[in-house]
Amino acid sequence: MTGGAQRWSSDTPLPITDFETVLTTTRAVRRRLDLDRPVPRGEVLDCLRLALQAPTGADAEDWRFILIGDPGVKLAVGDEYRRAFDREVRPRLPGLLAGAGPADAAGAGPEAAERRRKARVYGGAEYLADNIHRVPWLVLACATRPYPGPHMAPSVFGSVFPAVWSFQLALRSRGLGSLITTLHLRRPEGLAALLGIPAGVTQCALLPVAYTLGTDFRPAARRPVADVVFADVWGRPLDGTGEEDDR
Ligand SMILES: Cc1cc2nc3c(=O)[nH]c(=O)nc-3n(C[C@H](O)[C@H](O)[C@H](O)COP(=O)(O)O)c2cc1C
């Protein structure tokens, strides 16, 4: 995959210290993970050090991270992830990838653009599933609390994901890429057995980590704020620009 490096020529200088750039260009990286370039363990640990400044419920610091670099363990974890992908996603791939291709072949308009976007994401997801064992590091983020049922799930996952996202931002600022994966969590017992994770610990996310091929990531196309923010009660649209509404 080293040849891929040539595909992206204009690089963003590192480290990226501009907050807005880091926030808007930290993408889910799959095809652009550099599978051949080693990542010093200290670099990953330093990003985790920054991540541990994130909040946890009741200040409990009930997060734990397994840093997986052993090739044999990565292979076994990768197999587990790929099996989940084969079960949950691969059978739907032909339909999902059908929208791939240039705009003229797939059609014009927002629906065609959405089909192309989906095809890109799922093409990347397939690539990841087939290569996940090759990344330099896999980081499994866990909570030292059992899954408490749907109503209290936010307190368990919410105590880990702020750190997960901080970790991803820190990686990005240093030219490293990652993504959150959860596909294998429909059957968490697979990784629990492999990695000796005790009962009562909830797995939250598995993150592949590698240097990125190029550093020129762009902001994603997201819905505008006014489409997803309601005023005071569910469903009431914002009116005006909001600028006159300082409180
Ligand atoms: C909770 C959560 C779970 C996810 N699980 C997976 C996963 O199992 N496999 C995968 O390839 N991507 C996974 N993703 C990544 C999303 O698909 C990704 O955010 C999406 O492709 C948008 O990319 P972007 O963040 O670069 O805009 C997950 C993201 C989140 C937030």
The ligand as an SDF file (V2000), in Angstrom:
LIG
                    3D

 31 33  0  0  0  0  0  0  0  0999 V2000
  -20.3720    4.6430   17.1060 C   0  0  0  0  0  0  0  0  0  0  0  0
  -19.6600    4.4400   15.7950 C   0  0  0  0  0  0  0  0  0  0  0  0
  -19.4610    3.1560   15.3320 C   0  0  0  0  0  0  0  0  0  0  0  0
  -18.7970    2.9350   14.1160 C   0  0  0  0  0  0  0  0  0  0  0  0
  -18.5430    1.6390   13.7120 N   0  0  0  0  0  0  0  0  0  0  0  0
  -17.8630    1.4390   12.5560 C   0  0  0  0  0  0  0  0  0  0  0  0
  -17.5030    0.1170   12.1620 C   0  0  0  0  0  0  0  0  0  0  0  0
  -17.7880   -0.8660   12.8460 O   0  0  0  0  0  0  0  0  0  0  0  0
  -16.8190   -0.0420   10.9970 N   0  0  0  0  0  0  0  0  0  0  0  0
  -16.4560    1.0280   10.2090 C   0  0  0  0  0  0  0  0  0  0  0  0
  -15.8350    0.8090    9.1600 O   0  0  0  0  0  0  0  0  0  0  0  0
  -16.7570    2.2930   10.5760 N   0  0  0  0  0  0  0  0  0  0  0  0
  -17.4320    2.5290   11.7280 C   0  0  0  0  0  0  0  0  0  0  0  0
  -17.7120    3.8090   12.1330 N   0  0  0  0  0  0  0  0  0  0  0  0
  -17.2200    4.9350   11.3180 C   0  0  0  0  0  0  0  0  0  0  0  0
  -18.3400    5.6300   10.5730 C   0  0  0  0  0  0  0  0  0  0  0  0
  -18.7900    4.7720    9.5800 O   0  0  0  0  0  0  0  0  0  0  0  0
  -17.7900    6.9460   10.0160 C   0  0  0  0  0  0  0  0  0  0  0  0
  -17.8230    7.8930   11.0290 O   0  0  0  0  0  0  0  0  0  0  0  0
  -18.4950    7.4060    8.7920 C   0  0  0  0  0  0  0  0  0  0  0  0
  -18.0040    6.6390    7.7380 O   0  0  0  0  0  0  0  0  0  0  0  0
  -18.3200    8.8740    8.4900 C   0  0  0  0  0  0  0  0  0  0  0  0
  -16.9860    9.1610    8.2520 O   0  0  0  0  0  0  0  0  0  0  0  0
  -16.3830   10.5410    8.7270 P   0  0  0  0  0  0  0  0  0  0  0  0
  -16.4420   10.5000   10.2150 O   0  0  0  0  0  0  0  0  0  0  0  0
  -15.0000   10.5850    8.1860 O   0  0  0  0  0  0  0  0  0  0  0  0
  -17.2300   11.6310    8.1550 O   0  0  0  0  0  0  0  0  0  0  0  0
  -18.3400    4.0440   13.3430 C   0  0  0  0  0  0  0  0  0  0  0  0
  -18.5160    5.3490   13.8390 C   0  0  0  0  0  0  0  0  0  0  0  0
  -19.1480    5.5480   15.0540 C   0  0  0  0  0  0  0  0  0  0  0  0
  -19.2870    6.9610   15.5620 C   0  0  0  0  0  0  0  0  0  0  0  0
  1  2  1  0
  2  3  1  0
  2 30  2  0
  3  4  2  0
  4  5  1  0
  4 28  1  0
  5  6  2  0
  6  7  1  0
  6 13  1  0
  7  8  2  0
  7  9  1  0
  9 10  1  0
 10 11  2  0
 10 12  1  0
 12 13  2  0
 13 14  1  0
 14 15  1  0
 14 28  1  0
 15 16  1  0
 16 17  1  0
 16 18  1  0
 18 19  1  0
 18 20  1  0
 20 21  1  0
 20 22  1  0
 22 23  1  0
 23 24  1  0
 24 25  2  0
 24 26  1  0
 24 27  1  0
 28 29  2  0
 29 30  1  0
 30 31  1  0
M  END
$$$$
